[in-house]
Amino acid sequence: MAHFPTAESILIKEDRQRAAHPSMAHHNAGEADEEIDLGEQDKRFRHTYESWMVVKKIQSMPVDIVISFEGTKNLSLLAKNDAFAVVSKRPLGEESADWVVIGRTEVIKQTLSPIFIESIKMEFKNTLDEALDLKVDLYHLKDPKSETDLDKQGLVGSWHGPLPELIKARGQWMQVSITDKKGKGAGRLTLQLDTIHVEEDPKDVTFTLTVADSSRYNPKGRKLYFTVSRMVRKNHWARVYLSESSAKRLVFDDVNISLRDLAAGDETRAMRLELHREAPVKVMGFDLFNRERLLGHMQMSIKSLRAVPEGKSLQWFDGGAGPVSGGVSIVLNQTVGKTYKLGLVINA
């Protein structure tokens, strides 16, 4: 069976290659570059919302709970789950209290390892706000016509536990097991808590992405798509955008993302752009579902990206060949009102 690298395995491979060949971290002369010290950024983001409120004297702190799953139980007979998650709360320790839904994710079709873009948004004003139990339920959408009626959907698995565990976890990141109705293991849940910087003047970022030569990455004419993520902690990313997939176009539709979603309101926060290819899995001659193959990526903060002049190049990290100098060109870098417009061309 073919092995398709995950984003995490690519990061590990990148770290190993840079350790073995320090010159990989540098570009050719004349190319723009940014050395992102993920270790230093990791230290910054270790602050809990409490320390931010004390140090920066912020009266209330918005936070996102970022959710993803791996290796979940399949409730679909011929394909994979159409997955979505629902998050609920109740007062800490009050087991007789009813669960109150505070948010739900989008539906991701045909997956057993969903990475949700819709995060669960909360706001803390004092330490009493953290005195909650959380419950995360993963569902398979069995009846699209009754999407809001959870009794008509298939419950894949659940987890519940105290919110303070997540707040106090190292890096405010934790991975736990989910169980089905019979108490059997049904997969793994990853939770991340991300502190949002409150912008006084909210801004948006518009991306235009072009793949200069799709034949290199897509010799069989399969569908390509790209994702955009923001860094939450070192080697942990929160996906904020998933493009439509296409085998015919080399230029993807423009995407507009708020700075809040793209960088948690902080222009110095690293963002990551990944190019993927769908790899269809055939069952009895039919394409029932897709595996995603990570073809390559780039990462940089919005602040540094905006400082790169039009016509300059950046490093692209190819999933097979490693770092490629000049692999990404900046063809548009403008500020129009409250919108940063960026045009990127993948040349690798």
Beta strands, then each sheet from edge to edge (+ up, - down):
strand 1: 61-70
strand 2: 83-91
strand 3: 100-104
strand 4: 120-124
strand 5: 132-140
strand 6: 154-162
strand 7: 173-179
strand 8: 185-195
strand 9: 204-211
strand 10: 224-233
strand 11: 236-242
strand 12: 255-258
strand 13: 270-283
strand 14: 286-301
strand 15: 313-318
strand 16: 322-336
strand 17: 339-346
sheet 1: 4+ 1- 8+ 7-
sheet 2: 3+ 2- 5+ 6-
sheet 3: 11+ 10- 13+ 14- 15+ 16- 17+ 9+ 12-
end
